[in-house]
Amino acid sequence: MKLDNKIVNILKRSRIQKTLRRILHRLSGTRFSVPNKLDMLVVEITTYCTLKCAGCVRTILSQQEKWKNQHISLENYRKLIDDLPPANLFIPQGIGEPTLHPHIVELIRYASDSKKFDKIEINTNGLVRTVEYYEQLFAAGLSSLCVSVDSLNPDILPTVRGGTDAQKLESFLRAFAGKFPGKLGIRVTVSAWNLSDLSNLLDKLNSIGQMNVWLQPFFNMGNPDGVMSPEQAKGLLERLDSYNEKYNFLDISAEPMEPSAEICLAPWRSPAICADGTVKPCCLLLYQDPIKFGNAFVEPFQEIWHSKRLDAFRREFLKKSPACCRDCPYYVMRK
């Protein structure tokens, strides 16, 4: 059952959002329940990385000497895959660079062979392995490859993605575009530092070849200087149509640039698991907050995901946002 849009707007204008939320909850049916098939599953396979990105919690904690590098073991990974429910999308990656795991080909093959996941995708800096190695990943069952490219400008890269070799990255992108047509995506984290250079980056990407480009906002993981102002974020969205008209080889889309008043569904549909087995409510909270629901290497994931403690968390989540969500760029804090 759907509420008429006019009624929703009247309720919003009347500033009775809490009442609106309660009504929506009652009419949502199974929306706020754990489905048999999840939307997305994130499993962090390594916390190692070769770069120092400004917006990454790993960079910030490493500077404070609070970071631990580790790979998920093959034994724990297999145990986890065997116990996980099916999902539309499986992402064997967290904060680290996934291709640094010495057995990533085997990890992707094991997930693919399980037949539990419609798609398997990784996000990579594209600088660690050879193009032939990425071919092995696709042969093992990888569905699509997303490369993080915040800039190709050598003057900007030290600020946004420290350690990136612009020339090497561009050469890899050209090879990827030729080798993996229809399977290549580019993820651009847009910040106050690279916003003015975005058109130049899109010019370069368009000259490289056909690819999907996702623009996502930089958000505060401990380095607020890169966060765009509301005016900058709004201006970026207003230019989106013109970008798509200009660049014939790029399909450009943007993630929400302003937080939504809706209720996030991640605690029901999109869990994340750290490399040490810790179960989190979403992938944005891998290390930003100490919240944890259990360890999937010690206790079966399905038991954790359907546990009383997680059900209690979800019930409270419907009433108001927990403290762990205070810095979320996608949803407003509900009090």
C-alpha positions as CSV (number, residue, x, y, z in Angstrom):
1,M,0.0,0.0,0.0
2,K,1.4,3.4,-0.9
3,L,0.6,6.8,0.6
4,D,-0.6,9.5,-1.8
5,N,2.2,11.9,-2.5
6,K,0.0,14.9,-1.6
7,I,-0.7,13.4,1.8
8,V,3.0,12.8,2.4
9,N,3.8,16.4,1.4
10,I,1.1,17.8,3.7
11,L,2.4,15.7,6.6
12,K,5.9,16.9,5.9
13,R,4.9,20.6,5.8
14,S,3.0,20.2,9.0
15,R,6.3,19.2,10.7
16,I,5.0,15.9,12.1
17,Q,7.7,13.7,10.7
18,K,7.6,11.3,13.7
19,T,3.9,10.7,13.0
20,L,4.7,10.2,9.3
21,R,7.4,7.7,10.1
22,R,5.1,5.7,12.3
23,I,2.4,5.6,9.6
24,L,5.0,4.6,7.0
25,H,6.3,1.8,9.2
26,R,2.8,0.3,9.6
27,L,2.2,0.5,5.8
28,S,5.6,-0.8,4.9
29,G,4.8,-4.5,5.4
30,T,8.0,-6.4,5.2
31,R,10.2,-3.5,4.3
32,F,11.8,-3.4,7.8
33,S,12.4,-7.1,8.1
34,V,15.4,-9.3,7.2
35,P,14.8,-10.8,3.7
36,N,15.8,-14.3,2.6
37,K,18.1,-12.6,0.0
38,L,20.1,-9.6,1.0
39,D,20.6,-6.6,-1.1
40,M,24.4,-6.5,-0.5
41,L,27.0,-8.3,1.5
42,V,30.4,-6.7,2.1
43,V,33.2,-9.0,3.4
44,E,36.6,-7.3,4.0
45,I,39.3,-9.6,2.9
46,T,42.3,-7.4,3.7
47,T,43.2,-4.2,5.5
48,Y,46.4,-3.6,3.6
49,C,46.7,-0.8,1.1
50,T,49.4,1.0,-0.9
51,L,47.8,4.5,-0.9
52,K,47.0,7.2,1.7
53,C,43.6,8.6,0.7
54,A,42.5,11.7,2.5
55,G,39.0,10.5,3.2
56,C,40.0,7.0,4.3
57,V,39.7,6.0,8.0
58,R,42.7,3.7,7.4
59,T,44.9,6.7,6.6
60,I,43.7,8.6,9.7
61,L,44.1,5.7,12.1
62,S,47.5,4.8,10.6
63,Q,48.7,8.3,11.4
64,Q,47.6,7.7,15.0
65,E,49.3,4.3,14.9
66,K,45.9,2.6,15.6
67,W,45.7,0.5,12.4
68,K,46.3,-3.2,12.1
69,N,47.1,-4.8,8.8
70,Q,45.7,-8.3,8.2
71,H,44.4,-10.7,5.6
72,I,41.3,-12.9,6.1
73,S,42.4,-16.5,6.2
74,L,41.2,-19.0,3.6
75,E,39.7,-21.1,6.3
76,N,37.7,-18.3,7.9
77,Y,36.6,-17.0,4.5
78,R,35.3,-20.4,3.3
79,K,33.5,-20.9,6.6
80,L,31.9,-17.5,6.2
81,I,30.8,-18.0,2.6
82,D,29.3,-21.4,3.5
83,D,27.1,-19.7,6.2
84,L,26.2,-16.5,4.4
85,P,22.7,-16.0,2.9
86,P,22.3,-15.3,-0.8
87,A,22.6,-11.6,-1.9
88,N,22.1,-9.6,-5.0
89,L,25.6,-8.2,-4.7
90,F,28.7,-9.6,-3.0
91,I,31.7,-7.3,-2.4
92,P,34.8,-9.0,-1.1
93,Q,36.4,-5.8,0.0
94,G,36.4,-3.3,2.9
95,I,38.8,-0.6,3.8
96,G,41.9,-2.2,2.2
97,E,43.0,-2.8,-1.4
98,P,41.4,-6.2,-2.2
99,T,44.0,-7.2,-4.9
100,L,46.7,-7.2,-2.2
101,H,45.2,-10.4,-0.7
102,P,47.6,-13.2,-1.9
103,H,44.7,-15.5,-2.6
104,I,42.0,-13.2,-4.0
105,V,41.6,-15.3,-7.2
106,E,40.7,-18.3,-5.0
107,L,38.4,-16.1,-2.8
108,I,36.4,-14.9,-5.8
109,R,36.2,-18.4,-7.3
110,Y,34.9,-19.8,-4.0
111,A,32.2,-17.1,-3.7
112,S,31.3,-17.6,-7.4
113,D,31.1,-21.4,-7.0
114,S,28.7,-21.0,-4.1
115,K,26.0,-19.7,-6.5
116,K,24.7,-17.5,-3.7
117,F,25.5,-14.1,-5.3
118,D,24.0,-12.5,-8.5
119,K,27.0,-10.2,-8.9
120,I,30.5,-10.1,-7.4
121,E,32.3,-6.8,-7.6
122,I,35.5,-5.2,-6.2
123,N,36.6,-1.6,-6.0
124,T,40.3,-1.2,-6.6
125,N,43.0,1.4,-7.0
126,G,44.1,-0.4,-10.1
127,L,47.8,0.0,-9.4
128,V,48.8,-3.2,-7.7
129,R,48.4,-6.0,-10.2
130,T,48.9,-6.5,-13.9
131,V,46.1,-6.3,-16.4
132,E,46.5,-10.1,-16.9
133,Y,45.9,-10.6,-13.2
134,Y,42.5,-8.8,-13.4
135,E,41.7,-11.2,-16.3
136,Q,42.2,-14.0,-13.9
137,L,39.7,-12.4,-11.5
138,F,37.1,-12.2,-14.2
139,A,37.7,-15.8,-15.1
140,A,37.3,-16.8,-11.5
141,G,33.8,-15.2,-11.4
142,L,34.2,-11.5,-10.9
143,S,31.2,-9.7,-12.5
144,S,32.5,-6.1,-12.7
145,L,35.4,-4.0,-11.8
146,C,35.2,-0.5,-10.2
147,V,38.4,1.7,-10.1
148,S,38.7,4.6,-7.7
149,V,39.9,7.6,-9.7
150,D,39.5,10.9,-7.8
151,S,41.9,12.7,-10.1
152,L,44.5,12.2,-12.8
153,N,46.1,15.6,-12.0
154,P,49.6,15.1,-10.5
155,D,49.1,18.3,-8.5
156,I,45.9,17.2,-6.9
157,L,46.6,13.5,-6.3
158,P,49.0,13.9,-3.3
159,T,46.1,15.6,-1.5
160,V,43.3,13.2,-2.4
161,R,44.9,9.9,-3.0
162,G,48.5,10.0,-1.8
163,G,50.8,7.5,-3.5
164,T,49.0,7.4,-6.9
165,D,51.0,7.4,-10.1
166,A,48.8,9.4,-12.5
167,Q,50.6,8.1,-15.6
168,K,50.5,4.5,-14.5
169,L,46.8,4.7,-13.5
170,E,45.8,6.3,-16.8
171,S,47.6,3.5,-18.8
172,F,45.9,0.9,-16.7
173,L,42.5,2.5,-17.3
174,R,43.1,2.4,-21.1
175,A,43.9,-1.3,-20.9
176,F,40.9,-2.0,-18.7
177,A,38.6,-0.2,-21.1
178,G,39.8,-2.3,-23.9
179,K,39.9,-5.6,-22.1
180,F,36.7,-5.4,-20.1
181,P,34.1,-3.5,-22.1
182,G,30.8,-3.2,-20.2
183,K,32.4,-4.4,-17.0
184,L,34.4,-1.3,-16.0
185,G,33.2,1.4,-13.6
186,I,34.9,4.5,-12.2
187,R,34.2,5.7,-8.7
188,V,35.0,9.4,-8.1
189,T,34.9,10.7,-4.5
190,V,34.2,14.4,-5.0
191,S,35.6,16.7,-2.4
192,A,36.4,20.3,-1.8
193,W,39.9,19.5,-3.1
194,N,39.1,18.0,-6.5
195,L,35.6,19.6,-7.4
196,S,37.1,22.3,-9.6
197,D,39.1,19.7,-11.5
198,L,36.2,17.3,-12.1
199,S,35.5,18.5,-15.7
200,N,39.2,17.9,-16.6
201,L,39.0,14.4,-15.1
202,L,35.8,13.6,-17.1
203,D,37.4,14.9,-20.2
204,K,40.3,12.5,-19.7
205,L,38.0,9.6,-18.9
206,N,35.9,10.2,-22.0
207,S,39.0,10.1,-24.1
208,I,40.0,6.7,-22.7
209,G,36.8,4.8,-23.6
210,Q,33.3,3.6,-22.6
211,M,32.7,3.4,-18.9
212,N,30.2,4.0,-16.1
213,V,31.2,6.8,-13.7
214,W,29.7,7.2,-10.2
215,L,30.2,10.4,-8.3
216,Q,30.1,10.1,-4.5
217,P,30.5,12.8,-1.9
218,F,33.5,13.0,0.3
219,F,32.4,12.6,3.9
220,N,34.0,13.1,7.3
221,M,35.9,10.0,8.6
222,G,38.1,12.3,10.6
223,N,39.2,14.8,8.0
224,P,36.3,17.3,7.6
225,D,38.3,19.8,5.4
226,G,37.4,17.8,2.2
227,V,33.6,17.9,2.7
228,M,31.8,20.0,0.1
229,S,29.5,22.8,1.2
230,P,25.8,22.3,0.5
231,E,26.0,24.8,-2.3
232,Q,28.9,22.9,-3.9
233,A,27.0,19.6,-3.7
234,K,23.8,21.2,-5.1
235,G,25.8,22.7,-8.0
236,L,27.4,19.4,-8.8
237,L,24.0,17.7,-9.1
238,E,22.7,20.6,-11.3
239,R,25.5,19.9,-13.7
240,L,24.9,16.2,-14.0
241,D,22.7,16.4,-17.0
242,S,25.1,18.6,-18.9
243,Y,27.9,16.2,-18.1
244,N,26.0,13.3,-19.7
245,E,25.1,15.4,-22.7
246,K,28.8,16.4,-23.2
247,Y,30.5,13.0,-22.7
248,N,29.4,10.5,-25.3
249,F,31.5,7.6,-23.8
250,L,30.5,8.1,-20.2
251,D,27.4,7.2,-18.3
252,I,27.6,9.4,-15.3
253,S,25.4,9.1,-12.2
254,A,25.7,10.5,-8.7
255,E,25.0,9.2,-5.3
256,P,22.8,11.4,-3.0
257,M,24.6,14.6,-2.1
258,E,22.2,15.5,0.7
259,P,21.2,13.3,3.5
260,S,17.7,11.7,3.2
261,A,15.1,11.8,6.0
262,E,14.1,8.2,5.1
263,I,15.2,5.3,7.3
264,C,18.3,3.4,6.2
265,L,17.7,-0.2,5.4
266,A,21.3,-1.4,5.9
267,P,20.7,-3.0,9.3
268,W,18.2,-5.3,7.6
269,R,19.5,-5.7,4.1
270,S,23.3,-4.8,3.7
271,P,25.6,-6.0,6.5
272,A,29.4,-5.8,6.5
273,I,32.0,-8.1,8.0
274,C,35.5,-6.9,8.9
275,A,38.6,-8.9,8.2
276,D,38.7,-10.0,11.8
277,G,35.1,-11.4,11.6
278,T,33.3,-8.5,13.3
279,V,29.8,-8.1,12.0
280,K,28.7,-4.5,11.4
281,P,25.3,-3.0,10.4
282,C,26.8,-1.4,7.2
283,C,30.0,-0.9,5.3
284,L,30.4,2.7,6.4
285,L,30.9,1.6,10.0
286,L,33.7,-0.9,9.5
287,Y,36.1,1.1,11.7
288,Q,34.5,4.5,12.3
289,D,32.6,3.3,15.4
290,P,33.2,0.5,17.9
291,I,29.7,-0.9,17.4
292,K,29.8,-4.7,16.8
293,F,27.2,-7.5,16.9
294,G,29.4,-10.5,17.1
295,N,32.2,-12.4,15.3
296,A,31.2,-14.5,12.3
297,F,34.4,-16.6,12.7
298,V,33.3,-17.7,16.2
299,E,29.5,-17.7,15.9
300,P,27.6,-18.5,12.6
301,F,26.7,-15.4,10.7
302,Q,23.1,-16.4,10.4
303,E,22.7,-16.7,14.2
304,I,24.2,-13.3,14.6
305,W,22.1,-11.7,11.9
306,H,18.9,-13.1,13.4
307,S,19.9,-12.7,17.1
308,K,17.9,-11.0,19.8
309,R,20.6,-8.3,20.2
310,L,20.4,-7.4,16.5
311,D,16.6,-7.4,16.6
312,A,16.7,-5.0,19.6
313,F,19.1,-2.8,17.7
314,R,16.7,-2.7,14.7
315,R,13.7,-1.8,16.9
316,E,15.6,1.1,18.4
317,F,16.9,2.1,15.0
318,L,13.2,2.6,13.8
319,K,12.7,5.0,16.7
320,K,15.8,7.1,16.3
321,S,19.3,7.0,14.8
322,P,22.0,5.5,16.9
323,A,25.1,7.4,17.8
324,C,27.2,5.3,15.3
325,C,25.3,7.0,12.4
326,R,26.1,10.6,13.4
327,D,28.5,11.2,10.5
328,C,26.5,9.3,7.8
329,P,26.4,11.4,4.6
330,Y,23.3,9.7,3.3
331,Y,20.8,9.8,6.1
332,V,19.9,12.5,8.6
333,M,20.1,11.8,12.3
334,R,16.6,11.0,13.6
335,K,16.1,12.0,17.2
